[in-house]
Amino acid sequence: MSKVEGTILCGKCKVAISGPAEGLTNESICRCPQCGQEGRYDKIIEEVQAYFTDTAKAALDRSLDRIASGSSFIKVTQHFSPSPREYRFITDKLPDL
């Protein structure tokens, strides 16, 4: 079972999701207490990991853009911005960059 640091939140409501009181497994169903959005724990973890990775990539891209814009040796001619994805589940623990 994978681990995610931080709190897993509903992507829509930004509220902590809830799961079974005892024994969280990959097959456990977790849900948002506010809107009722639910999913299997293993699939939720996959989505949270994708959110974390995409957020880290975007933060790194912004940092590199700032560095390159201050350089007379590097010229940025094109920016790649993937279309924003909506995540059903996210985390409050964001990458430190």
LUMDO-22025 format. One record per residue: residue number from 1; residue in one letter; x, y, z of N, C-alpha, C in turn. Coordinates in pm, 1 decimal, padded with zeros to 6 digits. Example, Ala and Ser with C-alpha at 12.3 -4.5 7.8 and 13.67 -1.06 7.14 Angstrom:
# residues 2
<node 1, 'A', <01319.0, -00569.0, 00780.0>, <01230.0, -00450.0, 00780.0>, <01320.0, -00330.0, 00780.0>>
<node 2, 'S', <01285.0, -00225.0, 00708.0>, <01367.0, -00106.0, 00714.0>, <01290.0, 00003.0, 00787.0>>
***
This chain:
# residues 97
<node 1, 'M', <00084.9, -00117.0, 00000.0>, <00000.0, 00000.0, 00000.0>, <00089.6, 00123.3, 00000.0>>
<node 2, 'S', <00063.7, 00215.9, -00093.1>, <00141.8, 00338.5, -00100.8>, <00102.6, 00435.0, 00009.6>>
<node 3, 'K', <00195.1, 00523.5, 00041.5>, <00166.6, 00624.7, 00143.1>, <00173.8, 00762.5, 00080.0>>
<node 4, 'V', <00093.7, 00851.9, 00131.1>, <00095.0, 00991.4, 00089.4>, <00110.7, 01074.4, 00215.2>>
<node 5, 'E', <00206.9, 01166.6, 00212.9>, <00222.0, 01256.0, 00327.9>, <00119.0, 01366.6, 00316.3>>
<node 6, 'G', <00074.3, 01415.1, 00430.0>, <-00025.8, 01520.8, 00430.0>, <-00165.2, 01460.4, 00438.2>>
<node 7, 'T', <-00263.3, 01544.8, 00423.5>, <-00402.9, 01503.8, 00430.8>, <-00458.6, 01490.1, 00290.5>>
<node 8, 'I', <-00532.3, 01384.1, 00265.7>, <-00598.0, 01366.6, 00135.9>, <-00729.0, 01444.2, 00140.7>>
<node 9, 'L', <-00747.3, 01528.4, 00039.9>, <-00864.7, 01615.0, 00033.2>, <-00948.3, 01584.2, -00089.7>>
<node 10, 'C', <-01075.7, 01613.8, -00081.8>, <-01163.6, 01610.2, -00198.3>, <-01118.6, 01723.4, -00290.6>>
<node 11, 'G', <-01097.0, 01694.4, -00417.2>, <-01051.4, 01796.4, -00510.9>, <-01153.4, 01906.7, -00532.8>>
<node 12, 'K', <-01279.2, 01875.7, -00516.6>, <-01386.1, 01973.6, -00537.3>, <-01409.3, 02060.2, -00413.5>>
<node 13, 'C', <-01422.7, 01996.7, -00298.5>, <-01460.0, 02066.3, -00174.5>, <-01341.2, 02111.8, -00090.1>>
<node 14, 'K', <-01223.6, 02050.5, -00112.8>, <-01103.0, 02078.0, -00032.5>, <-01123.8, 02039.5, 00113.7>>
<node 15, 'V', <-01204.2, 01934.0, 00135.2>, <-01234.5, 01881.0, 00267.6>, <-01165.4, 01745.5, 00280.7>>
<node 16, 'A', <-01113.3, 01714.4, 00399.5>, <-01048.4, 01585.2, 00422.2>, <-01147.4, 01471.9, 00399.2>>
<node 17, 'I', <-01101.1, 01369.6, 00325.8>, <-01188.3, 01254.9, 00301.1>, <-01190.2, 01164.5, 00424.5>>
<node 18, 'S', <-01291.2, 01079.9, 00432.2>, <-01300.7, 00987.0, 00544.8>, <-01309.0, 00844.9, 00491.0>>
<node 19, 'G', <-01259.4, 00752.6, 00572.6>, <-01259.6, 00611.5, 00534.9>, <-01308.8, 00527.7, 00649.5>>
<node 20, 'P', <-01287.8, 00396.8, 00640.3>, <-01334.4, 00308.6, 00747.9>, <-01261.4, 00337.8, 00878.7>>
<node 21, 'A', <-01330.0, 00317.1, 00987.7>, <-01273.1, 00343.8, 01120.0>, <-01159.5, 00248.2, 01152.6>>
<node 22, 'E', <-01166.1, 00127.1, 01099.9>, <-01063.4, 00026.8, 01130.1>, <-01007.4, -00031.7, 01001.5>>
<node 23, 'G', <-00876.8, -00050.2, 00998.8>, <-00811.2, -00125.4, 00892.9>, <-00825.8, -00072.7, 00752.3>>
<node 24, 'L', <-00758.9, 00034.5, 00719.5>, <-00759.8, 00090.8, 00585.0>, <-00678.3, 00000.7, 00492.5>>
<node 25, 'T', <-00741.3, -00050.5, 00386.0>, <-00674.6, -00136.0, 00287.5>, <-00690.6, -00073.0, 00149.1>>
<node 26, 'N', <-00625.1, -00130.7, 00049.0>, <-00638.0, -00080.5, -00087.5>, <-00781.7, -00084.5, -00137.2>>
<node 27, 'E', <-00859.9, -00179.2, -00089.6>, <-00998.7, -00193.7, -00134.1>, <-01096.4, -00107.4, -00054.1>>
<node 28, 'S', <-01048.9, -00040.8, 00049.3>, <-01136.3, 00043.4, 00131.9>, <-01196.0, 00155.7, 00047.7>>
<node 29, 'I', <-01321.2, 00185.1, 00073.0>, <-01388.6, 00296.2, 00006.2>, <-01380.4, 00417.7, 00097.8>>
<node 30, 'C', <-01328.1, 00526.4, 00042.4>, <-01318.3, 00651.7, 00116.1>, <-01404.1, 00754.4, 00044.3>>
<node 31, 'R', <-01456.6, 00851.6, 00120.2>, <-01545.5, 00949.7, 00056.8>, <-01531.7, 01086.4, 00122.0>>
<node 32, 'C', <-01576.7, 01184.4, 00047.5>, <-01583.1, 01321.4, 00098.4>, <-01709.1, 01334.4, 00182.1>>
<node 33, 'P', <-01696.4, 01377.9, 00307.0>, <-01815.4, 01390.4, 00390.9>, <-01907.3, 01504.5, 00346.1>>
<node 34, 'Q', <-01855.9, 01593.5, 00262.9>, <-01937.0, 01707.7, 00220.6>, <-02016.6, 01678.5, 00093.1>>
<node 35, 'C', <-01947.9, 01632.3, -00014.6>, <-02018.7, 01611.7, -00141.5>, <-02046.1, 01464.7, -00172.6>>
<node 36, 'G', <-01983.6, 01372.3, -00098.1>, <-02007.9, 01229.7, -00118.2>, <-01922.5, 01164.6, -00226.1>>
<node 37, 'Q', <-01834.1, 01241.3, -00289.2>, <-01745.0, 01181.6, -00390.3>, <-01663.6, 01071.4, -00324.2>>
<node 38, 'E', <-01656.3, 00954.2, -00388.9>, <-01588.0, 00842.5, -00325.8>, <-01502.5, 00766.6, -00424.8>>
<node 39, 'G', <-01415.6, 00682.9, -00369.2>, <-01330.4, 00599.3, -00452.1>, <-01258.5, 00497.5, -00366.7>>
<node 40, 'R', <-01201.9, 00398.4, -00434.0>, <-01119.4, 00299.7, -00363.9>, <-00989.8, 00365.7, -00322.5>>
<node 41, 'Y', <-00939.3, 00327.7, -00207.3>, <-00819.6, 00389.8, -00151.7>, <-00701.1, 00382.5, -00247.5>>
<node 42, 'D', <-00678.3, 00267.5, -00312.1>, <-00563.5, 00255.9, -00402.0>, <-00574.9, 00349.8, -00521.6>>
<node 43, 'K', <-00694.8, 00369.7, -00573.6>, <-00715.2, 00460.9, -00687.0>, <-00702.9, 00606.6, -00642.8>>
<node 44, 'I', <-00747.2, 00635.1, -00521.5>, <-00733.4, 00769.4, -00466.2>, <-00585.2, 00803.7, -00451.8>>
<node 45, 'I', <-00506.3, 00709.3, -00401.7>, <-00362.8, 00732.2, -00385.1>, <-00297.4, 00758.2, -00520.4>>
<node 46, 'E', <-00334.4, 00682.6, -00623.0>, <-00279.5, 00704.9, -00757.4>, <-00308.7, 00846.9, -00805.1>>
<node 47, 'E', <-00429.4, 00893.2, -00782.8>, <-00466.8, 01027.8, -00827.4>, <-00394.1, 01135.6, -00747.9>>
<node 48, 'V', <-00380.6, 01115.5, -00617.7>, <-00308.8, 01211.9, -00534.1>, <-00162.1, 01218.6, -00575.8>>
<node 49, 'Q', <-00103.4, 01104.5, -00608.0>, <00035.8, 01103.5, -00653.7>, <00050.4, 01177.4, -00786.6>>
<node 50, 'A', <-00045.2, 01160.3, -00877.7>, <-00042.8, 01232.9, -01004.9>, <-00056.3, 01384.0, -00980.8>>
<node 51, 'Y', <-00144.8, 01421.8, -00888.5>, <-00161.2, 01563.7, -00854.0>, <-00030.1, 01621.0, -00799.7>>
<node 52, 'F', <00033.0, 01546.9, -00709.6>, <00157.8, 01592.9, -00649.5>, <00266.0, 01608.3, -00757.1>>
<node 53, 'T', <00277.8, 01509.2, -00844.9>, <00377.4, 01513.3, -00952.3>, <00352.4, 01631.2, -01046.1>>
<node 54, 'D', <00228.3, 01649.8, -01088.0>, <00195.6, 01760.4, -01178.5>, <00218.6, 01895.9, -01112.3>>
<node 55, 'T', <00186.9, 01906.0, -00984.2>, <00209.1, 02030.5, -00910.4>, <00357.9, 02059.3, -00898.4>>
<node 56, 'A', <00438.3, 01955.6, -00873.7>, <00583.5, 01972.8, -00864.7>, <00641.6, 02015.4, -00999.3>>
<node 57, 'K', <00595.1, 01953.7, -01108.0>, <00642.1, 01990.4, -01242.0>, <00610.7, 02137.1, -01272.2>>
<node 58, 'A', <00490.1, 02179.7, -01240.7>, <00449.9, 02317.9, -01267.2>, <00533.9, 02416.1, -01185.2>>
<node 59, 'A', <00559.6, 02381.9, -01059.1>, <00641.1, 02469.0, -00974.0>, <00784.4, 02475.9, -01026.0>>
<node 60, 'L', <00838.7, 02363.2, -01069.6>, <00973.5, 02360.9, -01125.1>, <00981.3, 02441.7, -01253.9>>
<node 61, 'D', <00880.8, 02427.9, -01339.2>, <00876.3, 02506.4, -01463.1>, <00874.9, 02656.4, -01433.5>>
<node 62, 'R', <00796.7, 02697.6, -01334.7>, <00792.3, 02840.0, -01298.5>, <00927.5, 02886.9, -01246.4>>
<node 63, 'S', <00992.3, 02802.9, -01165.9>, <01124.7, 02838.7, -01113.3>, <01226.2, 02852.0, -01225.6>>
<node 64, 'L', <01225.6, 02758.5, -01318.0>, <01318.9, 02764.7, -01430.3>, <01291.3, 02885.5, -01519.7>>
<node 65, 'D', <01165.5, 02918.3, -01538.4>, <01130.4, 03038.1, -01616.2>, <01185.8, 03164.4, -01550.0>>
<node 66, 'R', <01173.3, 03172.2, -01417.5>, <01225.9, 03289.4, -01346.0>, <01377.7, 03298.0, -01360.7>>
<node 67, 'I', <01445.1, 03184.8, -01350.3>, <01590.8, 03181.9, -01363.3>, <01631.2, 03221.9, -01505.1>>
<node 68, 'A', <01564.2, 03164.2, -01604.0>, <01599.0, 03191.9, -01743.6>, <01569.0, 03336.0, -01782.2>>
<node 69, 'S', <01463.3, 03393.1, -01727.3>, <01428.0, 03530.8, -01764.5>, <01530.5, 03631.5, -01714.8>>
<node 70, 'G', <01607.2, 03596.3, -01613.8>, <01709.8, 03686.1, -01561.3>, <01846.8, 03663.2, -01623.3>>
<node 71, 'S', <01854.6, 03572.3, -01719.9>, <01983.5, 03538.0, -01780.2>, <01997.6, 03599.1, -01918.7>>
<node 72, 'S', <02115.7, 03650.2, -01946.5>, <02141.7, 03701.1, -02080.7>, <02190.4, 03588.8, -02172.7>>
<node 73, 'F', <02219.4, 03471.1, -02117.6>, <02269.3, 03358.5, -02196.3>, <02158.7, 03263.9, -02240.7>>
<node 74, 'I', <02044.3, 03270.0, -02173.5>, <01934.9, 03177.9, -02203.0>, <01815.1, 03258.1, -02252.7>>
<node 75, 'K', <01759.6, 03214.8, -02364.2>, <01641.8, 03280.6, -02417.5>, <01530.4, 03177.1, -02428.7>>
<node 76, 'V', <01419.8, 03201.2, -02361.3>, <01304.6, 03111.4, -02367.3>, <01214.2, 03160.8, -02479.6>>
<node 77, 'T', <01192.9, 03073.6, -02577.5>, <01111.7, 03114.2, -02693.4>, <00974.2, 03050.1, -02694.8>>
<node 78, 'Q', <00956.0, 02945.2, -02616.8>, <00827.7, 02876.9, -02617.3>, <00799.1, 02821.5, -02478.9>>
<node 79, 'H', <00675.8, 02832.7, -02436.4>, <00633.5, 02778.6, -02307.0>, <00532.2, 02668.5, -02333.2>>
<node 80, 'F', <00547.3, 02558.9, -02261.7>, <00451.5, 02450.0, -02270.8>, <00364.5, 02453.1, -02146.2>>
<node 81, 'S', <00237.2, 02468.1, -02166.1>, <00144.0, 02467.4, -02053.4>, <00036.1, 02364.7, -02081.6>>
<node 82, 'P', <00044.2, 02249.4, -02016.1>, <-00061.3, 02150.4, -02038.3>, <-00194.7, 02204.2, -01988.9>>
<node 83, 'S', <-00301.0, 02157.2, -02050.7>, <-00432.3, 02204.1, -02006.8>, <-00454.9, 02159.0, -01863.2>>
<node 84, 'P', <-00513.7, 02245.9, -01782.9>, <-00532.5, 02212.1, -01641.3>, <-00623.1, 02089.9, -01625.8>>
<node 85, 'R', <-00584.0, 02004.2, -01537.0>, <-00660.8, 01883.4, -01509.3>, <-00732.2, 01901.1, -01377.3>>
<node 86, 'E', <-00852.8, 01853.9, -01370.7>, <-00925.0, 01856.6, -01244.2>, <-00905.5, 01721.7, -01176.3>>
<node 87, 'Y', <-00864.1, 01726.2, -01052.7>, <-00838.7, 01605.2, -00975.8>, <-00953.5, 01581.0, -00880.6>>
<node 88, 'R', <-00997.2, 01455.3, -00872.4>, <-01103.4, 01421.2, -00778.8>, <-01052.9, 01425.7, -00635.7>>
<node 89, 'F', <-00922.8, 01391.5, -00618.6>, <-00862.3, 01389.8, -00486.2>, <-00724.5, 01453.3, -00494.1>>
<node 90, 'I', <-00690.0, 01532.1, -00393.7>, <-00561.9, 01603.6, -00388.9>, <-00501.8, 01589.8, -00249.1>>
<node 91, 'T', <-00388.3, 01654.9, -00226.7>, <-00328.3, 01655.9, -00094.2>, <-00295.8, 01799.3, -00055.2>>
<node 92, 'D', <-00289.5, 01823.2, 00074.2>, <-00251.4, 01956.9, 00121.7>, <-00101.3, 01970.5, 00133.9>>
<node 93, 'K', <-00026.5, 01862.2, 00112.7>, <00119.6, 01864.0, 00121.3>, <00174.2, 01887.2, -00018.9>>
<node 94, 'L', <00224.3, 02007.0, -00043.8>, <00275.9, 02042.2, -00175.7>, <00428.2, 02037.7, -00175.5>>
<node 95, 'P', <00487.6, 02018.4, -00292.5>, <00634.8, 02010.9, -00300.0>, <00699.4, 02143.0, -00260.4>>
<node 96, 'D', <00813.4, 02133.2, -00193.4>, <00891.0, 02250.9, -00157.5>, <00992.3, 02277.2, -00268.6>>
<node 97, 'L', <00975.1, 02385.5, -00339.6>, <01071.2, 02421.6, -00445.8>, <01114.3, 02564.2, -00426.6>>
***
